[in-house]
């Protein structure tokens, strides 16, 4: 077996896997592979169930050294197993340390591989473990927060290599499934998918944001009594926001910038981008700007999902 490796501009090493024995691979359908990983308690099981519902062949807690075997079996299935999702996490302990080497061993096939990483804040993870009265798999004789810290350190490099990072701190099960549906439900993989997320700065920055936009330079509709009860999805608030000096110009120029960035992402093979649009409370300005920005991206050929993280929290 052999693999050709090249170093990208960001320093990551990308392996180009080629068949070692072409005659055996002839006529085989190489399955698509998704690695689901991330923090314990962040929703890996939910993600696995969602992909299973979408027709993926899902294996939970598979030792990484067996991933090439799964891909080989999928290739022999004559197209019956075209998409494989594997959940890899710290329960594998020593197996997890071998993940990168195991993926590199997929030299028999050209495999379309993606890594989905599920993230959550320490507070959210502690709350979830306490609610189910279960210890963190790495806490040992320490506290839950000790286990979380150890796991973050262990997964740091994998998180940096992930193709898609989802922060589930403020998501319920249905919202997480909706996000995954948006990314994986389509039969045809688009060139680039975008999530435009409005948020409130007073609730904290989204940790899974690739780009952050600040709308606090615009007057706040919160201080207009007749607009305060509404959100940025209403025509009243949207009209108010975009009638302010600089609002339309900002939308036009940032759309142009995103088009430039999107072209670069496509060249680098990045398939997902999260644009976070913030204002003070995440109710008016950021919501209105997110709606317009998402529409511009969609009109430009980018499949776009809009998420209003903090709307309704007040």
PyMOL commands that set and color helices and strands:
alter all, ss='L'
color gray80, all
select helices_A, chain A and resi 22-25+44-53+64-75+90-92+94-97+99-104+122-132+144-161+173-184+201-203+221-223+225-228+235-242+247-268+285-299
alter helices_A, ss='H'
color red, helices_A
select strands_A, chain A and resi 3-7+13-17+32-38+57-60+83-87+113-119+164-167+193-200+211-214+272-279+303-308
alter strands_A, ss='S'
color yellow, strands_A
deselect
rebuild
show_as cartoon
